[in-house]
């Protein structure tokens, strides 16, 4: 258990002797767990503030007359917020030890300590309520601290993303400025439909995206710009070459290959017989000499 630091404020040096005499024989450490760290003889408020600052209990011991009462009230109001607790103690009139009842001073001192203890007990419920409130606030503070750390991490992530977007925006801005300067210094800008019809009047104008894709495939990026219905190129011949290539590509894409013709099979030739048959002649005219010759042959 911690020792309670008690300081006693008196009006003068003679009061120091009186109080010191009264403290003799008091076992304050064992009875009250307190120690009298200093007895301060002064009526100066600034000196009293310096000497009493930080005390657990300050006892203002002044005479019981009007002057002592006024001094005690003034010191009480000035020192109340500098110490843990302030208690008033009345000293009997007279500053000569031979005429002062030390036992009376000792009794008043003990009563003052008891009053201070009782007042501390009176504020104990308020202290416990404040303690619970402090614990609740501490819990809320810890929760807010965790939330703050999460928000800080999110803030850092958002800041990093913002910086990346800022750099990307600067890059795009620089690129846009370059394109803008290129367009401002352009010598030849052509409408897509007019340039196409000048070459292929009977063909429909192809989609602008298809022409832009052709620019990329042909490696003309930077030399030819297609967009918003216009074609930019420093040379008109380059535009014509691009559109002719697009036309050729579309023509090849539209023509589908014809399937190959199947081979024509020739009819099989009749095989010749080993022995030729005599031809039969219809309505042949037979002469008598031919018959006679035929019979002789047989």
Secondary structure, DSSP 8 states (H G I E B T S, - for coil): ---EEEEEEESSHHHHHHHHHHHTT--HHHHHSEEEEEEEE---HHHHHHHHTT-SEEEEEEESSHHHHHHHHHHHHHHTTTSSEEEEEEE-S---TTTS-HHHHHHHHHHHHHHHHHHHHHTHHHHHHHHHHHHHHHHHHHHHHHHHHHHHHHHHHHHHHHHHHHHHHHHHHHHHHHHHHHHHT-S-EEEHHHHHHHH-TTS----HHHHHHHHHHTT-BTTEEEETTEEEES-HHHHHHHHHHHHHHHHHHH-------------------SS------TT----HHHHHHHHHH-
